[in-house]
Amino acid sequence: MSAFNDQAVMDGLKGIALQAGNIVKEAAGKAKKIVHKGRIDLVTETDVAVENMLKKELSILLPGSDFLAEESAKDTELGEFTWIIDPLDGTTNFAHGLPFVANSIALWHRDRIILGVINLPLLDELFSAMEGRGAHMNGKRISVTDEAVMEKTLLATGFPYAIDDHLETILKHLRTLLPLTQGIRRPGAAALDLAYVACGRYDGFYESALNPWDTAAGILLVKEAGGRVSEFKAGIPYKFGSASILATNGSIHEELSGLLCGD
């Protein structure tokens, strides 16, 4: 592989993410062909079209790179350079005409995420982060909030597809947190939730049973915006395959972790 120029790759990545968004925009107003991967786990022809386009264009942008992508992931191992892709996070939203959908693309290099882009095509917002260079939305620097008082916070969460396996824990967390905060939102797209923590719309986000393509770009955004990411237990770093994720502004991280873990 030729010498790696991270800025050039990021510039190209943003353009490719906007192309992905254009596919979503063009399909948004049309009838959707929907396939059920599970009872409430959907895939549309747009998911597949975006993934195919991303693989083609990203292979040109960074020849020799590997892919870990939602609609084709099997036993893919992370190589030296691996693109981690969710072509359309929020497919159920998309199928129902809701605008809370995202194209999420991250670049893994050896042992960490070094670039991340989350495009919200139906909201015209493009989030980007480069390791050590901060996070941006539509080219402007973003940062997490500095709110440290739980009752002033707005949180977000999500519900796993295997809802029956997680229902009691979800309800327990809602019973604990709803009386202590200004509210909990559930848009239905983890990439969007993480981007919203990064830009200060949410003070924190928590969810169980997410996949690498759900979180890869978002965790870099949160960290580069000054936030903190772990498992529900604050002392355990989040990694791909973790059963849970907690992403916050940092100021409420320990307290929210304790509430989620029952400490």
TATA-V585382 format. One record per pair of residues at least 6 apart in sequence whose ideal C-beta (glycine too) atoms are under 6 Angstrom apart, sorted by the first residue. I is the first residue (numbers start at 0). J is the second residue. Records with the same first field share a line. If there is no record, write none. Layout:
I: J  J
This chain:
0: 63
9: 114  129
11: 60
12: 116
15: 56
16: 102  104  116  118
19: 49  53  102
20: 102  118  120
22: 48  49
23: 120
24: 120
26: 45
31: 43  94
32: 44
33: 41  43  94
34: 42
36: 42
37: 160
39: 160
40: 160
41: 90  91  94
45: 87
46: 70  86  87  90
47: 70
49: 86  87
50: 68  70  86
53: 84
54: 66
57: 82
61: 80
64: 80  82
65: 78  81
66: 82
67: 75  81  83
68: 84
69: 85  212
77: 107
79: 109
80: 108
81: 107
82: 106
83: 105  107  211  212  215
84: 104  212
85: 103  212
87: 100
88: 101  103  188  190
89: 99  100  187  188
92: 99  100  187
93: 100
98: 121  122
99: 186  187  188  191
101: 117  119  188  190  191
102: 118
103: 117  190  216
104: 116
105: 112  115  215  216
106: 113  114
112: 215  219
113: 130
114: 129
115: 128  216  219  220
116: 127  216
117: 126  190  194  216
118: 125
124: 136
125: 137
126: 136  194  220
127: 135
128: 134  219  220  223
133: 140  223
134: 141  197  220  223  224
136: 198
141: 197  198  224
142: 224  225
143: 199  224  225  226  248
144: 199  202  248
145: 250
146: 152  202
147: 250
149: 179  254
152: 180  202  251
153: 181  182  201  202
154: 180  183  203
155: 184  192  201  204
156: 183  185  205  206
157: 189  206
159: 165  207  208
165: 207
175: 258
189: 209  213
190: 217
192: 204
193: 217  221  246
194: 220
195: 201
196: 204  221  226  246
197: 220  221  224
202: 248  251
203: 247  251  255
204: 246
205: 245
206: 244
207: 243
209: 244
211: 239
214: 244
218: 228
221: 228  246
226: 248  249
227: 247  249  252
228: 237  246
229: 235  236  237  245
230: 237  241  243
231: 243  245  259  260
232: 260
233: 252  253  256
237: 244
245: 256
247: 255
